[in-house]
Amino acid sequence: MKPDEKVGPAVVEIEGLWTKFGRTVVHQDLNLEIYGGEILSIVGGSGTGKTVLLRQMLGLERPARGCVKVFGEDISEADADQLKRMRNHWGMLFQQGAMYSALTVFDNIALPMRELRALPEDVIYDAVLLKMNMVGLGVEHAKKMPSDLSGGMIKRASLARALALEPQLLFLDEPTAGLDPDLSDAFVALIQSLHRELGLTVVMVTHDLDTLFALSTRIAVLAEKHVIALGPTRDILKVDHPFIKQFFLGARGQRALEVLEEQEHVRAQEHANLPFKQPAQANEPEN
Ligand SMILES: Nc1ncnc2c1ncn2[C@@H]1O[C@H](COP(=O)(O)OP(=O)(O)OP(=O)(O)O)[C@@H](O)[C@H]1O
């Protein structure tokens, strides 16, 4: 989905959020809406509260004030049972992959389905193989332990587990951290195609500009305890704020921007090269 395409209704609504740890205020009157089908990226300096904001959306932190609604339900008011039910509608990919080291790849991916206690093993078996296939992980890896997998494969297996219950909403915390540039590009392409095919809403925290520019429908910038800028990448780049200038317009930012411009140029070329369709009357013989 491109930033100018129509987005769906709000899937996440954060209103007047305050997060406090003792006397430390992390979020102060923070507002953010995330729409169905978009990839919303959260960026900000170290310690600005990006991970804590994800944890608020996952119901792992409680607001000191304000409310966080996911799929229209106030997550800060939800009890343990409601939270459990709501969590079945989203998937989470943690930074380190967070696979259970004592379980095989197969059992790691099967775990969320088994926890439902409603699906027979043969259905789970087929579903696990399907998810492995979706993320490009060969069936020969099913019986391996996480420690036998490379970093890129761990990410793929973790993504398969995050998709196990066919979520509508996917949270990604630094999805390409620790991957070399080729693996990182391949993982970005995988997220792009899954997003397109499954119509997922994605909320992502990342420091990586290539990942950010390649995937984001909109970017939310966290600074001064709230969202200081929100919009498509091009609009964010125009915002006059010290963090934005330093983050996006340094040498790394320039490189990532060049890649973005190259991608836009290729898309424009592809569009220009589409077969030209003659209007019907143009083919009629002239008198
Ligand atoms: N459980 C906690 N108890 C006390 N303080 C916490 C807790 N969790 C987070 N914090 C503090 O909240 C602030 C925001 O943390 P958070 O991890 O969200 O930052 P971040 O923006 O994700 O940073 P980074 O980019 O470095 O990962 C930090 O000052 C952190 O020390």
The ligand as a Gaussian input file, in Angstrom:
#p B3LYP/6-31G(d) Opt

LIG

0 1
 N       10.153000      -1.783000      33.387000
 C       10.738000      -0.576000      33.414000
 N       11.016000       0.032000      34.583000
 C       11.587000       1.249000      34.632000
 N       11.924000       1.955000      33.551000
 C       11.697000       1.409000      32.356000
 C       11.096000       0.110000      32.212000
 N       10.971000      -0.176000      30.898000
 C       11.483000       0.886000      30.236000
 N       11.916000       1.826000      31.109000
 C       12.497000       3.127000      30.735000
 O       11.632000       3.741000      29.797000
 C       12.381000       4.480000      28.841000
 C       11.988000       4.067000      27.440000
 O       12.448000       2.726000      27.190000
 P       12.285000       2.006000      25.789000
 O       12.912000       0.671000      25.945000
 O       10.882000       2.045000      25.346000
 O       13.157000       2.941000      24.865000
 P       13.410000       2.772000      23.296000
 O       12.924000       4.022000      22.655000
 O       12.832000       1.506000      22.820000
 O       15.013000       2.759000      23.288000
 P       16.065000       1.947000      22.359000
 O       15.978000       2.552000      21.002000
 O       17.363000       2.266000      23.015000
 O       15.695000       0.503000      22.432000
 C       13.858000       4.233000      29.164000
 O       14.335000       5.328000      29.897000
 C       13.830000       2.985000      30.013000
 O       14.888000       2.979000      30.916000

